């Protein structure tokens, strides 16, 4: 379950970074 949480955080983080570009 923890892995899923980290995976979600990664996606959100990458999404925000991608949006910034």
VONU-878944 format. One record per residue: x, y, z of N, C-alpha, C in turn; residue in three letters. Coordinates in steps of 0.1 Angstrom, whole numbers, padded with zeros to 4 digits, always signed. Layout:
VONU-878944
XYZXYZXYZALA;...
//
This chain:
VONU-878944
+0008-0012+0000+0000+0000+0000+0009+0013+0000UNK;+0020+0012+0007+0028+0024+0008+0034+0027-0006UNK;+0037+0016-0013+0042+0019-0026+0033+0027-0035UNK;+0020+0024-0034+0010+0031-0042+0010+0046-0038UNK;+0012+0048-0025+0012+0062-0020+0024+0070-0026UNK;+0035+0064-0026+0047+0070-0031+0046+0072-0046UNK;+0040+0062-0053+0038+0063-0067+0029+0075-0071UNK;+0019+0077-0062+0009+0088-0065+0017+0101-0063UNK;+0025+0102-0052+0032+0114-0050+0041+0117-0062UNK;+0048+0107-0067+0057+0109-0078+0049+0115-0090UNK;+0038+0109-0093+0030+0113-0104+0026+0128-0102UNK;+0021+0131-0090+0017+0145-0088+0029+0155-0090UNK;+0040+0151-0084+0052+0159-0085+0056+0161-0099UNK;+0057+0150-0107+0060+0151-0121+0050+0159-0129UNK;+0038+0157-0126+0027+0165-0133+0029+0180-0130UNK;+0032+0184-0118+0033+0198-0115+0046+0203-0122UNK;+0056+0195-0123+0068+0200-0129+0066+0201-0144UNK;+0059+0192-0150+0056+0192-0164+0047+0204-0168UNK;+0038+0207-0159+0029+0218-0161+0037+0232-0161UNK;+0047+0232-0153+0055+0244-0151+0063+0247-0164UNK;+0067+0237-0171+0074+0239-0183+0066+0245-0194UNK;
//
